[in-house]
Amino acid sequence: MKVRAKGRLLLPVGLLSALLLSTVYGQRDAQAQAPATQAAAGPAPCPGEPMPVQATGVYQPKPVPDITVNGQPGPGAIWQAGMRSYWHCHTGGQIMMLDEGVGRVQKRGERIRTLRRGDTEYAPPGVEHWHGAANDASAHYFQTSIGNTATWWMEEVGYDDYMGNDTGITSRNEYLRTGVRKKGDAATQPTKVPAAPKP
């Protein structure tokens, strides 16, 4: 039983390592052939802006001791229950694997996915996505951007997207129309219905 559990964890880690190495070496070769100014002057990968991490609650970086990279714990973050990033994309893509808890991820145009320990998610370069914790459990992710990358931030994830009732298209269109990034508590939290009075 322990061998099977270790295999579930080692297989995704092996696949992530192979993907990361092939991407890093591929980018290194491409960078050697093109001037750095061309990479910086390229078009925006999504309609956001480069800025510090945008998230509901407090973003808390926390290394993942179960994964080592060059002898050090892998990069990661812990998201408390209900917390999530805003919609964003990475110029080089992003790899995520859930180490503990229950996570949620979504790519623009798709429904949310629930992640459990060992589950992975890959957002290719320029793909709009978000990630965070379930509404009733925290989530500790191994998460890393690929290569020398920039992150472009868009709008806050609305309640319908977070709960799996939308694919992010409605909120994106609203963001593009209004430019409003923060949705506010009414859009991100469920409406509390008062309890019926007891007879």
ROBAGU-903486 format. One record per residue: y negated, x, z negated of N, C-alpha, C, O in turn; residue number from 0. Coordinates in steps of 0.1 Angstrom, whole numbers, plus 2048, in hexadecimal, padded with zeros to 3 digits. Atoms other than C-alpha are relative to their C-alpha. Layout:
<nodes>
- n_c2; n_c1; n_c3; ca_c2; ca_c1; ca_c3; c_c2; c_c1; c_c3; o_c2; o_c1; o_c3; num
- Y; X; Z; Y; X; Z; Y; X; Z; Y; X; Z; NUM
...
</nodes>
This chain:
<nodes>
- n_c2; n_c1; n_c3; ca_c2; ca_c1; ca_c3; c_c2; c_c1; c_c3; o_c2; o_c1; o_c3; num
- 80C; 808; 800; 800; 800; 800; 7F3; 809; 800; 7EA; 806; 807; 0
- 80B; 7F7; 801; 7E8; 81D; 7F7; 7FE; 807; 80E; 7F2; 809; 812; 1
- 802; 7F9; 7F3; 7EF; 82E; 819; 7FA; 7F7; 80A; 7F1; 7FB; 811; 2
- 806; 80A; 7F7; 7E6; 80E; 82C; 7F2; 7FF; 7FD; 7EA; 7FE; 806; 3
- 80E; 801; 803; 7C6; 80B; 819; 7F8; 80C; 804; 7EC; 80B; 809; 4
- 807; 7F4; 7FC; 7BC; 82F; 81F; 7FF; 800; 80F; 7F5; 805; 815; 5
- 801; 801; 7F1; 7C5; 82A; 844; 7F5; 7F7; 805; 7EF; 7FB; 80F; 6
- 80B; 809; 7FC; 7AD; 80D; 846; 7F3; 806; 7FF; 7EA; 804; 807; 7
- 80C; 7F9; 802; 792; 823; 839; 7FE; 80C; 809; 7F4; 80F; 80F; 8
- 800; 7F4; 7F8; 79B; 843; 84C; 7FE; 7FE; 80F; 7F8; 805; 816; 9
- 801; 803; 7F2; 79F; 833; 86E; 7F1; 7FE; 805; 7ED; 804; 80E; 10
- 80E; 802; 7FC; 77B; 826; 870; 7F7; 80D; 7FE; 7EF; 810; 807; 11
- 808; 7F4; 802; 76D; 847; 862; 803; 80A; 80B; 7FA; 810; 810; 12
- 7FD; 7F7; 7F5; 780; 85B; 87C; 7F9; 7FB; 80D; 7F4; 804; 815; 13
- 807; 805; 7F4; 773; 844; 898; 7F1; 802; 7FF; 7EB; 806; 809; 14
- 80E; 7FE; 802; 750; 846; 88A; 7FC; 80F; 802; 7F2; 812; 809; 15
- 803; 7F2; 7FF; 752; 86C; 888; 801; 804; 80F; 7F8; 80B; 814; 16
- 7FF; 7FC; 7F2; 75E; 86F; 8AC; 7F4; 7FA; 808; 7EF; 802; 811; 17
- 80B; 806; 7F9; 743; 857; 8B8; 7F3; 808; 7FD; 7EB; 80B; 806; 18
- 80C; 7F8; 804; 728; 86A; 8A5; 800; 80D; 806; 7F5; 812; 80B; 19
- 800; 7F3; 7FA; 733; 88C; 8B1; 7FE; 7FF; 80F; 7F6; 808; 815; 20
- 802; 801; 7F2; 735; 881; 8D5; 7F2; 7FC; 804; 7EC; 801; 80E; 21
- 80E; 804; 7FE; 713; 871; 8D3; 7F6; 80B; 7FE; 7ED; 80E; 806; 22
- 809; 7F5; 803; 702; 88E; 8C2; 801; 80B; 80B; 7F7; 810; 80F; 23
- 7FF; 7F6; 7F6; 711; 8A7; 8DB; 7FB; 7FC; 80D; 7F5; 803; 815; 24
- 806; 806; 7F4; 708; 890; 8F8; 7F1; 801; 800; 7EB; 804; 80A; 25
- 80F; 800; 801; 6E4; 88D; 8EC; 7FB; 80E; 800; 7F1; 811; 806; 26
- 804; 7F2; 800; 6E2; 8B3; 8E6; 800; 805; 80E; 7F6; 80C; 812; 27
- 800; 7FC; 7F2; 6EC; 8B9; 90A; 7F5; 7FA; 808; 7EF; 801; 810; 28
- 80B; 807; 7F9; 6D4; 89F; 917; 7F2; 806; 7FC; 7EA; 807; 805; 29
- 80C; 7FA; 804; 6B8; 8AE; 902; 7FD; 80D; 806; 7F2; 811; 809; 30
- 802; 7F3; 7FB; 6BE; 8D0; 90F; 7FC; 800; 80F; 7F6; 809; 814; 31
- 803; 801; 7F2; 6BA; 8C4; 933; 7F2; 7F9; 802; 7EC; 7FA; 80D; 32
- 80D; 807; 7FE; 69A; 8AF; 92D; 7F6; 804; 7F6; 7FA; 807; 7EA; 33
- 80A; 7FC; 809; 679; 8B8; 91D; 7FF; 7F6; 7F5; 801; 7EA; 7F7; 34
- 801; 809; 80C; 673; 8A9; 8FA; 7F5; 7F6; 802; 7F7; 7EB; 7FD; 35
- 80B; 80A; 7FE; 653; 898; 906; 805; 7F4; 808; 800; 7E9; 806; 36
- 7FB; 80B; 7F8; 667; 883; 91E; 807; 7F6; 7F7; 805; 7EA; 7F8; 37
- 7F9; 809; 809; 67D; 875; 902; 7F6; 7F8; 7F7; 7F8; 7EC; 7F5; 38
- 80A; 807; 809; 65E; 86D; 8EC; 7F8; 7F6; 808; 7F3; 7EC; 803; 39
- 809; 808; 7F8; 64B; 85D; 909; 808; 7F4; 806; 802; 7EC; 80D; 40
- 7F8; 80B; 7FA; 668; 845; 913; 7FB; 7F2; 7FB; 7F4; 7F1; 7F1; 41
- 804; 80E; 804; 664; 81F; 911; 805; 7FC; 7F2; 810; 802; 7EE; 42
- 7FB; 805; 80D; 667; 80D; 8F0; 80E; 7F9; 802; 80F; 7F2; 80B; 43
- 7F2; 806; 7FF; 68C; 803; 8EA; 800; 7F1; 7FD; 80A; 7EA; 801; 44
- 801; 80E; 804; 682; 7E1; 8DB; 7F2; 7FD; 7FD; 7EA; 806; 7FB; 45
- 80E; 803; 802; 662; 7CE; 8D4; 7FB; 802; 7F2; 7F2; 7FA; 7EE; 46
- 804; 7FE; 80E; 65D; 7DC; 8B1; 7F6; 80C; 800; 7F0; 810; 80A; 47
- 809; 7F4; 803; 649; 7F9; 8A2; 807; 809; 7F7; 80E; 805; 7EE; 48
- 7FB; 7F7; 809; 653; 819; 892; 7F8; 7FF; 7F3; 7EC; 800; 7F3; 49
- 807; 801; 80E; 64B; 816; 86C; 80B; 803; 7F6; 817; 804; 7F9; 50
- 7F6; 7FF; 80B; 65C; 81B; 84A; 80A; 7F4; 800; 807; 7EA; 807; 51
- 7F6; 80B; 801; 67B; 806; 842; 7FA; 7F3; 7FC; 7F2; 7F2; 7F3; 52
- 805; 80E; 803; 674; 7E1; 843; 80C; 7F8; 7FB; 816; 7F7; 803; 53
- 7F5; 808; 805; 68B; 7CC; 82D; 7FB; 7F6; 7F5; 7F1; 7F8; 7F0; 54
- 802; 809; 80B; 68C; 7AF; 815; 804; 807; 7F4; 80E; 80E; 7F3; 55
- 7FD; 7F9; 80C; 68C; 7BC; 7F2; 7FC; 80F; 801; 7F4; 812; 809; 56
- 802; 7F2; 800; 68D; 7E1; 7EB; 80B; 808; 807; 817; 806; 803; 57
- 7F6; 7F9; 7F9; 69F; 7F8; 803; 804; 80C; 7F7; 7FB; 814; 7F3; 58
- 7FC; 7F5; 809; 6B4; 811; 7EE; 80A; 809; 807; 816; 806; 808; 59
- 7F7; 7F7; 7FA; 6C3; 82F; 800; 80A; 805; 7F5; 806; 807; 7E9; 60
- 7F6; 7FC; 80A; 6E4; 839; 7EE; 80B; 807; 808; 812; 800; 810; 61
- 7F5; 7FA; 7F8; 6FC; 853; 7FC; 80E; 7FA; 7FD; 80F; 7F3; 7F3; 62
- 7F3; 806; 801; 720; 849; 801; 80A; 80B; 7FD; 80E; 813; 805; 63
- 7F7; 7F4; 804; 737; 861; 7ED; 80E; 7FF; 807; 815; 80A; 808; 64
- 7F3; 802; 7F9; 757; 853; 7FF; 800; 807; 80D; 80B; 809; 813; 65
- 801; 7FA; 7F2; 74A; 862; 820; 7F8; 80D; 7FE; 7ED; 80D; 7F9; 66
- 807; 7F3; 801; 741; 887; 822; 7FC; 805; 80E; 804; 804; 817; 67
- 805; 7FB; 7F4; 72C; 896; 83E; 7FB; 80E; 7FD; 7F2; 810; 7F5; 68
- 803; 7F2; 803; 72A; 8BD; 83E; 801; 802; 7F1; 7F8; 80A; 7EB; 69
- 7FF; 7FE; 80E; 736; 8BC; 81A; 7F7; 7F8; 7F6; 7F8; 7FA; 7EA; 70
- 809; 809; 808; 71C; 8A3; 80E; 803; 7F2; 801; 809; 7EE; 80B; 71
- 7FE; 80E; 7FE; 71E; 87E; 807; 7F9; 7FB; 80C; 7EE; 7FF; 80E; 72
- 806; 805; 7F4; 717; 86A; 826; 7F4; 7F8; 7FD; 7F2; 7F2; 7F2; 73
- 80D; 808; 803; 6F5; 858; 82A; 804; 7F2; 7FF; 80D; 7ED; 806; 74
- 7FE; 80F; 802; 6F4; 834; 81F; 7F5; 7F9; 7F9; 7EB; 7FF; 7F5; 75
- 809; 809; 807; 6E2; 818; 80E; 807; 7F5; 7FA; 812; 7F1; 7FE; 76
- 7FB; 80C; 808; 6E9; 7FD; 7F5; 7F6; 7F5; 802; 7EA; 7F6; 800; 77
- 808; 80C; 7FE; 6DD; 7DA; 7FC; 805; 7F6; 7F5; 811; 7F3; 7F4; 78
- 7FC; 80A; 80A; 6DC; 7C1; 7DF; 803; 7F3; 807; 7FF; 7F1; 812; 79
- 7FC; 80D; 7FA; 6E9; 79E; 7E4; 7F3; 7F9; 806; 7E9; 7F9; 800; 80
- 80B; 807; 7F9; 6D3; 78B; 7FD; 7F6; 809; 807; 7EE; 804; 80F; 81
- 80A; 7F7; 7F9; 6C0; 7AB; 809; 805; 803; 80D; 811; 804; 810; 82
- 7FD; 7FC; 7F2; 6BF; 7B5; 82D; 7F4; 807; 806; 7E9; 805; 802; 83
- 80B; 7FA; 7F9; 6AB; 7CA; 845; 7FA; 7F6; 809; 7FF; 7EB; 80B; 84
- 806; 808; 7F5; 693; 7BB; 85E; 808; 803; 80D; 810; 80D; 80D; 85
- 7FB; 7FD; 7F3; 69E; 7B9; 882; 7FA; 80E; 805; 7EE; 810; 803; 86
- 804; 7F2; 7FB; 69C; 7DD; 891; 809; 805; 80A; 814; 7FF; 80D; 87
- 7F7; 7F9; 7F7; 6AA; 7F4; 8AB; 7FE; 80F; 7FE; 7F3; 813; 7F9; 88
- 801; 7F1; 800; 6B0; 81A; 8AD; 801; 805; 80E; 809; 801; 816; 89
- 800; 7FA; 7F2; 6A9; 82F; 8CB; 80D; 808; 802; 811; 809; 80E; 90
- 7F3; 7F9; 7FE; 6CA; 842; 8C5; 80C; 7F8; 7FB; 817; 7FC; 7FC; 91
- 7F5; 808; 805; 6DF; 826; 8B6; 802; 802; 7F2; 7FC; 80B; 7EC; 92
- 7FD; 7FF; 80F; 6ED; 821; 893; 80F; 7FC; 7FE; 814; 7F3; 804; 93
- 7F2; 803; 804; 710; 822; 884; 7FF; 7FC; 7F1; 7F8; 802; 7E9; 94
- 800; 805; 80E; 717; 80E; 864; 80F; 7FE; 7FC; 817; 7F9; 805; 95
- 7F3; 804; 805; 736; 80B; 84F; 7FF; 7FB; 7F1; 7F8; 802; 7E9; 96
- 802; 805; 80E; 739; 7F6; 82F; 80A; 808; 7F7; 816; 808; 7F9; 97
- 7F8; 7F8; 80A; 745; 80B; 811; 804; 7F7; 7F5; 80F; 7F8; 7F0; 98
- 7FE; 808; 80B; 742; 7F1; 7F6; 7F9; 7F3; 801; 7EE; 7F2; 808; 99
- 806; 80D; 800; 73A; 7CC; 7F2; 802; 7F8; 80C; 80D; 7F9; 813; 100
- 7FF; 809; 7F4; 734; 7B2; 80D; 7F3; 801; 808; 7E8; 7FE; 802; 101
- 80C; 7FF; 7F8; 71C; 7B8; 829; 7FF; 7F6; 80C; 808; 7F0; 80F; 102
- 802; 808; 7F4; 70D; 7A5; 846; 7F8; 808; 80A; 7EF; 810; 807; 103
- 807; 7FA; 7F5; 702; 7B2; 868; 7FF; 7F6; 80B; 806; 7ED; 80C; 104
- 802; 809; 7F5; 6F5; 7A2; 887; 7F9; 807; 80B; 7EF; 80F; 809; 105
- 807; 7FB; 7F5; 6EB; 7AD; 8AA; 7F9; 7F4; 807; 7FE; 7E9; 807; 106
- 808; 80B; 7F9; 6D1; 799; 8BD; 808; 7F9; 80A; 80F; 800; 813; 107
- 7F9; 808; 7F6; 6E1; 77D; 8D1; 80F; 7FD; 7FB; 816; 7F6; 802; 108
- 7F3; 802; 806; 701; 77D; 8BB; 7FF; 7FA; 7F3; 7F5; 7FA; 7EC; 109
- 800; 805; 80E; 70C; 76C; 89B; 802; 80B; 7F6; 806; 816; 7FA; 110
- 7FE; 7F6; 80A; 70E; 77F; 87B; 80F; 803; 7FE; 817; 7FB; 802; 111
- 7F2; 7FB; 803; 72D; 793; 871; 7FF; 803; 7F1; 7F6; 809; 7EC; 112
- 7FF; 7FC; 80E; 738; 797; 84D; 809; 80C; 800; 814; 80D; 806; 113
- 7F9; 7F4; 802; 743; 7BA; 844; 806; 802; 7F2; 800; 7FE; 7E9; 114
- 7F9; 7FC; 80D; 75C; 7C5; 829; 803; 80E; 801; 802; 815; 80B; 115
- 7FD; 7F2; 801; 766; 7E7; 81E; 808; 806; 80C; 812; 800; 80F; 116
- 7F9; 7FA; 7F4; 76F; 7FD; 83C; 7FC; 7FA; 80D; 7FE; 800; 817; 117
- 804; 806; 7F3; 760; 7E5; 856; 7F4; 808; 805; 7EB; 80C; 7FE; 118
- 80A; 7F9; 7F9; 749; 7F6; 86F; 7F8; 7F8; 809; 7FC; 7ED; 80E; 119
- 809; 807; 7F6; 72C; 7EC; 885; 7F8; 80B; 807; 7F4; 815; 801; 120
- 807; 7F6; 7F8; 71C; 800; 8A1; 7F5; 7F8; 808; 7F8; 7EF; 80F; 121
- 80B; 805; 7F8; 6FA; 7F7; 8AF; 7FB; 80A; 80A; 7F5; 814; 806; 122
- 804; 7F6; 7F6; 6F4; 809; 8D0; 7F1; 802; 801; 7EA; 7FA; 7FB; 123
- 80F; 7FE; 7FE; 6D2; 818; 8D9; 7F9; 7F4; 805; 7FD; 7EE; 80F; 124
- 808; 80C; 7FC; 6B8; 7FD; 8DC; 805; 7F3; 7FD; 7FE; 7E9; 800; 125
- 7FB; 80D; 803; 6CE; 7E1; 8D0; 7FA; 7FB; 7F2; 7FB; 801; 7E8; 126
- 806; 806; 80B; 6BB; 7CA; 8B8; 80A; 7FB; 7F6; 813; 7F4; 7FA; 127
- 7F6; 804; 80A; 6CE; 7C4; 897; 7F9; 800; 7F2; 7EE; 805; 7F0; 128
- 804; 7FF; 80E; 6CB; 7C1; 872; 80D; 801; 7F8; 818; 7FF; 7FD; 129
- 7F4; 7FF; 809; 6E3; 7C8; 854; 7FB; 7FF; 7F2; 7EF; 801; 7EF; 130
- 803; 802; 80E; 6E4; 7C0; 82F; 80C; 7FB; 7F9; 817; 7FD; 7FD; 131
- 7F5; 805; 808; 6F8; 7B0; 814; 802; 7F1; 802; 7F9; 7EA; 807; 132
- 7FE; 80F; 800; 708; 78E; 811; 7F7; 7FA; 7F5; 7F1; 801; 7ED; 133
- 809; 807; 809; 6F5; 774; 7FD; 805; 800; 7F2; 7FE; 7FE; 7E8; 134
- 7FA; 800; 80E; 70D; 777; 7DF; 807; 80D; 7FC; 80E; 80E; 7F2; 135
- 7FA; 7F3; 804; 717; 79C; 7DF; 7F8; 80B; 806; 7F2; 80A; 811; 136
- 807; 7F5; 7FB; 707; 7BE; 7E3; 809; 807; 80B; 814; 804; 80D; 137
- 7F9; 7F8; 7F5; 711; 7D6; 800; 7FB; 80E; 800; 7EF; 811; 800; 138
- 803; 7F1; 7FF; 712; 7FC; 801; 806; 805; 80D; 812; 805; 80F; 139
- 7FC; 7FB; 7F3; 712; 809; 824; 7FF; 80F; 802; 7F6; 815; 7FC; 140
- 802; 7F4; 7FA; 718; 82A; 834; 7F8; 7FC; 80D; 7FD; 7F4; 815; 141
- 808; 804; 7F4; 6FC; 828; 84E; 7F9; 80C; 805; 7F2; 813; 7FD; 142
- 806; 7F5; 7FB; 6EF; 842; 865; 7FB; 7FE; 80E; 802; 7F7; 816; 143
- 805; 800; 7F3; 6D9; 844; 884; 806; 80B; 808; 809; 816; 802; 144
- 7FA; 7F6; 7F8; 6E6; 858; 8A1; 7F6; 809; 807; 7EC; 804; 80D; 145
- 809; 7F7; 7F9; 6D4; 877; 8AD; 7F2; 800; 7FA; 7F0; 7FB; 7EF; 146
- 80E; 800; 804; 6AF; 87D; 8AA; 7FA; 7F3; 804; 7F5; 7F1; 80F; 147
- 803; 80E; 7FC; 6A6; 858; 8A9; 7F4; 7FB; 7F9; 7EF; 800; 7EE; 148
- 80B; 807; 807; 689; 841; 8A1; 805; 7F2; 7FE; 80D; 7ED; 806; 149
- 7FC; 80E; 803; 68C; 81E; 892; 7F4; 7F8; 803; 7E8; 7FB; 7FF; 150
- 80B; 809; 7FC; 677; 802; 8A0; 803; 7F2; 7F9; 80D; 7EC; 7FA; 151
- 7FF; 80C; 809; 671; 7E4; 888; 7FA; 7F4; 806; 7EF; 7F5; 80C; 152
- 805; 80D; 7FC; 66C; 7C0; 891; 7FF; 7F6; 7F5; 7FA; 7FA; 7EA; 153
- 803; 80B; 80A; 66C; 79F; 87D; 80B; 800; 7F6; 816; 805; 7F7; 154
- 7F7; 803; 80B; 67C; 796; 85C; 80B; 7F6; 805; 809; 7EE; 80D; 155
- 7F5; 808; 7FD; 69E; 786; 85F; 7FF; 7F2; 7F9; 7FE; 7F2; 7ED; 156
- 801; 80E; 806; 69B; 760; 85A; 80D; 7FB; 7FA; 817; 801; 7FC; 157
- 7F5; 806; 807; 6B1; 74A; 845; 80B; 7FC; 80A; 817; 7FE; 807; 158
- 7F6; 805; 7F7; 6C3; 73B; 863; 809; 80C; 806; 815; 80A; 807; 159
- 7F8; 7F5; 7FB; 6CD; 75D; 871; 809; 806; 7F5; 814; 809; 7F7; 160
- 7F9; 7FA; 80B; 6D7; 76A; 84F; 80C; 7F8; 7FC; 817; 7FE; 7F8; 161
- 7F5; 809; 804; 6ED; 74C; 848; 80A; 7FE; 80C; 814; 7F7; 80A; 162
- 7F7; 801; 7F5; 6FD; 74E; 86B; 7FE; 7F4; 809; 807; 7F0; 810; 163
- 802; 80D; 7F8; 6ED; 72F; 87A; 7F8; 803; 80D; 7F5; 7F9; 814; 164
- 808; 7FD; 7F4; 6D9; 741; 895; 804; 80E; 805; 80A; 816; 7FE; 165
- 7FD; 7F3; 7FA; 6DC; 75F; 8AC; 7F4; 80A; 801; 7F5; 814; 808; 166
- 80C; 7F7; 800; 6BA; 76F; 8A6; 7F6; 7FD; 80C; 7EC; 804; 80C; 167
- 809; 802; 7F5; 6AB; 761; 8C6; 7F4; 7F8; 7FC; 7E9; 7FB; 801; 168
- 80B; 808; 804; 695; 747; 8B6; 7F5; 809; 7F8; 7E9; 808; 7FB; 169
- 809; 7F8; 808; 686; 760; 89D; 7F9; 80B; 809; 7ED; 80E; 807; 170
- 806; 7F6; 7F7; 680; 77A; 8B9; 7F5; 7FA; 808; 7EB; 800; 80A; 171
- 80A; 806; 7F7; 66E; 762; 8CF; 7F3; 7FC; 7F8; 7E8; 7FE; 7FD; 172
- 80C; 803; 809; 658; 757; 8B1; 7F8; 80D; 7FD; 7EC; 80D; 7FE; 173
- 806; 7F3; 803; 651; 77C; 8A9; 7F8; 805; 80C; 7ED; 809; 80B; 174
- 807; 7FC; 7F4; 648; 784; 8CD; 7F4; 7F7; 803; 7E9; 7FC; 808; 175
- 80C; 809; 7FE; 631; 765; 8CF; 7F5; 802; 7F6; 7E9; 802; 7FA; 176
- 80B; 7FF; 80A; 61F; 76A; 8AE; 7FD; 80E; 7FB; 7F2; 810; 7F6; 177
- 802; 7F3; 805; 624; 78E; 8A5; 801; 801; 7F0; 7FF; 80B; 7EA; 178
- 7FE; 801; 80E; 62B; 783; 881; 80E; 806; 7FC; 818; 802; 801; 179
- 7F3; 7F9; 804; 645; 79A; 871; 806; 7FA; 7F4; 813; 7F8; 7F4; 180
- 7FA; 805; 80C; 64A; 78C; 84E; 800; 7F0; 801; 7F6; 7EA; 804; 181
- 7FE; 80F; 7FF; 657; 768; 84D; 7FC; 7F9; 7F3; 7F8; 7ED; 7F4; 182
- 803; 807; 80D; 651; 761; 828; 80C; 7FA; 7FA; 816; 7F8; 800; 183
- 7F5; 805; 808; 667; 752; 80D; 806; 7F4; 806; 812; 7F2; 805; 184
- 7FB; 80D; 7FB; 66A; 730; 81D; 80A; 802; 80B; 814; 7FA; 80C; 185
- 7F7; 7FE; 7F4; 67B; 73E; 83C; 80C; 808; 7FC; 816; 807; 804; 186
- 7F5; 7F7; 803; 692; 757; 82B; 809; 7FB; 7F4; 814; 800; 7F2; 187
- 7F8; 805; 80B; 69E; 743; 80D; 804; 7F1; 802; 7FC; 7EA; 808; 188
- 7FC; 80E; 7FE; 6B2; 722; 80C; 7F6; 7F7; 7F8; 7F2; 7FB; 7ED; 189
- 808; 80A; 807; 69E; 704; 802; 808; 7FB; 7F4; 813; 7F7; 7F5; 190
- 7F9; 806; 80C; 6A7; 6F9; 7DE; 7FE; 7F1; 800; 7F3; 7EC; 800; 191
- 800; 80F; 801; 6B0; 6D5; 7DD; 801; 7FC; 7F1; 80A; 800; 7EB; 192
- 7FF; 803; 80E; 6A8; 6C6; 7BB; 80D; 7F7; 7FD; 811; 7EF; 806; 193
- 7F4; 807; 804; 6C7; 6B8; 7A9; 7FC; 7F1; 7FE; 7F1; 7EE; 7FA; 194
- 802; 80E; 801; 6CA; 692; 7AA; 800; 7FD; 7F1; 808; 802; 7E9; 195
- 801; 804; 80E; 6C0; 682; 789; 80D; 7F9; 7FB; 813; 7F2; 803; 196
- 7F4; 806; 805; 6DD; 678; 773; 7FD; 7F2; 7FC; 7F2; 7EF; 7F6; 197
- 802; 80E; 804; 6E1; 652; 76E; 800; 7FE; 7F1; 7FF; 7F3; 7EC; 198
</nodes>
